[in-house]
Amino acid sequence: MALKALLLGAVEGLTEFLPISSTGHLIVVEDLVRFRPGSREAFIVSIQSGAIFAVMWEYRARLLRMLRGLLHDGADRRLAVNVAIAFLPAAVVGVLAKDFIDTVLFFPLPVAAALVAGGVIILWVEGAHARGNWRPRVASIDDMTALDALKIGIAQCFSLIPGTSRSGATIIGGLIFGFSRTAATQFSFFLAMPTIVAASAYSLYKARAQIGGADLPLFALGFVAAFAAALFCVRWLLHYIAHHDFRAFAWYRIAFGGVILATAYLGWVRWGD
């Protein structure tokens, strides 16, 4: 059980900030390794917390500066307001649709279909940029307007579909709306902070009856694994996008989702049993 907790934590940390769907990967990996703790919801909160603490640690200087400058610095105040604006749409839709999503979409096959569809969309967006000699309108997160933030927030609503990817929806949405890859990725990181914290707090409240002292070592193992993996991934991704586009992630999504759909169709794996 401890090795499974470490594995799930590492999967969460490595996939949370890449446009490949951490939720989708967790659903598939949980199904493969038969990870079925009684406190599953609380465990997911622990590993998501590890991932978000990693990005908060990576951006701690900017976060502290933003908090200090809320009343005095226009750029920091604007960033905080833009994050709040972008957070609201998915927060509202998530609360309204959570039960439907959990009961209908939280299974490997819907996840696989979303992975493939998202990969095709990424290829389309990157292809359009390549053909049109794309020049970003928003080069830095400090150049964003409130309307830009609202658009990203609406794009994030699509990430409520498991397999779509929160980071994928916000980053690719940013590219569609004229952001540079760096600006879209960095704003996705900042938007992840309130989004994941709020979602985790809501899930923890609903799963409060599941939490027991015997599970705390599993929570700790998953948290540490997610923190370490996410910290590595955030640093790697910022370096990667300075020299590459997102098409490699699109092909990965299509291949991963395609394998799940093919094995289910051929009867080789009984996904979700």
C-alpha positions in Angstrom: 0.0 0.0 0.0 2.9 2.4 0.8 4.4 1.8 -2.7 1.0 2.5 -4.3 0.7 5.7 -2.3 4.1 6.8 -3.5 3.3 6.0 -7.1 0.0 7.9 -7.0 1.7 10.9 -5.4 4.4 10.9 -8.1 1.8 10.6 -10.8 -0.1 13.5 -9.4 3.0 15.7 -9.1 4.2 14.9 -12.6 0.9 15.4 -14.3 -0.8 18.2 -12.4 0.9 21.1 -14.3 1.3 19.4 -17.7 -1.5 19.5 -20.3 -2.1 15.8 -20.0 -4.7 15.6 -17.2 -3.6 14.6 -13.7 -7.1 13.4 -12.8 -7.3 11.2 -15.9 -3.9 9.6 -15.1 -4.9 9.0 -11.4 -8.2 7.3 -12.4 -6.3 5.0 -14.9 -3.4 4.3 -12.6 -5.7 3.7 -9.6 -7.6 1.2 -11.7 -4.5 -0.6 -12.9 -2.9 -1.0 -9.4 -6.2 -1.5 -7.6 -5.6 1.2 -5.2 -8.8 1.3 -3.1 -8.3 2.9 0.3 -11.4 3.6 2.3 -10.2 7.2 2.6 -9.7 7.7 -1.2 -11.1 11.2 -1.4 -8.9 12.4 1.6 -5.8 10.7 0.0 -6.4 12.6 -3.3 -6.6 15.8 -1.3 -3.2 15.0 0.3 -1.4 14.5 -3.0 -3.1 17.5 -4.6 -1.9 19.6 -1.7 1.6 18.3 -2.2 1.5 19.4 -5.8 0.1 22.8 -5.1 2.6 23.4 -2.3 5.4 22.8 -4.8 4.2 25.5 -7.1 3.7 27.9 -4.2 7.2 27.2 -3.1 8.6 27.8 -6.5 6.8 31.1 -6.8 7.1 32.1 -3.1 9.0 35.3 -3.9 6.3 36.6 -6.3 3.5 35.5 -4.0 5.0 37.3 -1.0 5.6 40.4 -3.2 2.0 40.2 -4.5 0.6 40.0 -0.9 2.7 43.0 0.2 1.8 45.0 -2.9 -2.0 44.4 -3.0 -2.6 47.9 -1.7 0.3 49.7 -3.3 1.6 48.0 -6.4 -0.6 48.1 -9.5 0.9 45.1 -11.2 0.6 42.8 -8.2 -2.9 44.0 -7.4 -3.9 43.4 -11.0 -2.5 39.9 -11.0 -4.4 39.0 -7.8 -7.6 40.4 -9.2 -7.1 38.5 -12.5 -6.5 35.3 -10.6 -9.7 35.8 -8.6 -11.7 36.6 -11.8 -10.4 33.5 -13.6 -11.1 31.3 -10.5 -14.8 32.1 -10.3 -16.3 30.4 -13.4 -15.0 26.9 -12.7 -15.7 27.3 -8.9 -19.4 27.9 -9.6 -19.8 25.3 -12.3 -17.7 22.8 -10.3 -20.1 23.0 -7.3 -23.2 22.7 -9.5 -21.9 19.8 -11.6 -19.7 17.8 -9.1 -22.2 15.0 -8.5 -22.8 14.5 -12.2 -19.1 14.5 -13.0 -18.3 12.0 -10.2 -21.1 9.5 -11.1 -20.9 9.7 -14.9 -17.5 10.8 -16.0 -15.0 9.5 -13.4 -14.2 6.3 -15.3 -11.3 5.3 -17.5 -13.2 5.2 -20.9 -14.6 8.8 -20.7 -11.2 9.9 -19.5 -9.6 8.2 -22.5 -12.0 9.9 -24.9 -11.3 13.3 -23.3 -7.5 12.7 -23.6 -7.8 12.0 -27.3 -10.1 14.9 -28.0 -7.8 17.3 -26.0 -4.8 16.1 -28.0 -6.5 16.8 -31.3 -7.4 20.3 -30.1 -3.8 21.0 -29.0 -2.6 19.9 -32.5 -5.1 22.1 -34.1 -4.1 25.2 -32.1 -0.4 24.6 -32.6 -0.9 24.0 -36.3 -2.9 27.3 -36.6 -0.2 29.2 -34.8 2.5 27.7 -37.1 0.6 28.5 -40.2 -0.2 32.0 -39.2 3.2 33.2 -38.0 1.7 33.7 -34.5 2.7 36.7 -32.5 1.4 36.8 -28.9 -0.7 39.7 -27.8 -0.1 39.0 -24.0 3.6 38.5 -23.6 3.6 38.5 -19.8 1.1 37.8 -17.0 1.5 41.5 -16.1 0.0 42.5 -19.5 -3.3 40.7 -18.9 -6.7 42.4 -18.7 -9.7 41.4 -16.6 -11.4 40.2 -19.8 -8.4 38.0 -20.5 -8.7 36.5 -17.1 -12.4 35.9 -17.5 -11.7 34.1 -20.8 -9.1 31.8 -19.1 -11.6 31.2 -16.3 -14.3 30.1 -18.8 -11.7 27.8 -20.5 -10.9 26.3 -17.2 -14.5 25.1 -16.9 -13.8 22.5 -19.5 -11.2 20.9 -17.2 -14.0 19.7 -15.0 -14.4 16.9 -17.5 -11.9 14.3 -16.3 -9.2 13.7 -18.8 -9.4 17.2 -20.2 -6.6 18.6 -17.9 -6.9 21.8 -15.9 -3.5 23.0 -17.1 -4.3 22.0 -20.6 -7.5 23.9 -20.7 -6.0 27.1 -19.2 -2.7 26.9 -21.2 -4.3 26.1 -24.6 -7.1 28.5 -23.8 -4.4 31.1 -23.2 -2.8 30.4 -26.6 -6.1 30.7 -28.3 -6.7 34.1 -26.6 -3.3 35.5 -27.6 -1.0 34.7 -24.7 2.6 33.7 -25.1 3.4 30.2 -24.0 5.3 31.5 -21.0 2.5 33.8 -19.9 -0.2 31.1 -20.4 1.8 28.6 -18.5 2.7 30.9 -15.6 -0.9 32.1 -15.2 -2.0 28.5 -15.2 0.3 27.9 -12.3 -1.0 30.9 -10.4 -4.6 30.0 -11.2 -4.0 26.5 -9.9 -3.3 27.7 -6.4 -6.9 28.9 -5.5 -8.5 26.3 -7.7 -6.8 23.3 -6.2 -6.9 24.7 -2.7 -10.6 25.3 -3.0 -11.4 22.0 -4.6 -9.3 20.1 -2.0 -11.0 21.9 0.9 -14.4 21.1 -0.6 -13.4 17.4 -1.1 -11.9 17.2 2.3 -15.1 18.5 3.9 -17.2 16.0 2.1 -14.7 13.2 3.0 -14.2 14.2 6.6 -15.8 11.0 7.9 -13.2 8.9 6.0 -10.2 10.3 7.8 -8.5 8.2 10.4 -5.2 8.2 12.1 -4.2 4.9 10.5 -4.2 6.6 7.1 -2.0 9.5 8.0 1.3 7.7 6.9 -0.2 7.0 3.5 -1.2 10.7 3.2 2.3 11.8 4.2 3.9 9.5 1.7 1.7 10.7 -1.1 2.1 14.4 -0.1 6.0 14.1 -0.2 6.0 12.2 -3.5 3.6 14.7 -5.1 5.6 17.7 -3.8 8.9 16.5 -5.1 7.5 15.4 -8.5 5.6 18.6 -9.0 8.6 20.8 -8.1 10.7 19.0 -10.7 7.9 19.2 -13.3 7.2 22.9 -12.9 10.9 23.8 -13.3 11.3 21.5 -16.3 8.1 22.7 -18.0 9.2 26.4 -17.9 12.5 25.4 -19.5 10.8 23.2 -22.0 8.4 25.7 -23.4 11.2 28.2 -24.0 12.3 26.0 -26.9 9.3 23.8 -27.8 5.6 23.9 -28.4 2.9 21.6 -26.9 2.5 19.1 -29.8 4.5 16.4 -28.0 2.0 16.5 -25.2 -0.9 16.2 -27.8 0.6 13.1 -29.3 1.1 11.6 -25.8 -2.5 12.2 -25.0 -3.7 10.7 -28.2 -1.5 7.6 -27.7 -2.4 7.1 -24.1 -6.1 7.6 -24.6 -6.0 5.5 -27.7 -4.4 2.5 -25.9 -7.1 2.6 -23.2 -9.9 2.7 -25.8 -8.2 0.0 -28.0 -7.6 -2.4 -25.1 -11.2 -1.9 -23.9 -12.6 -2.5 -27.4 -10.5 -5.6 -27.9 -11.4 -6.9 -24.5 -7.9 -7.1 -23.3 -8.5 -4.9 -20.2 -11.8 -4.6 -18.3 -11.4 -0.9 -17.4 -13.4 0.2 -14.4 -14.2 -3.2 -13.0 
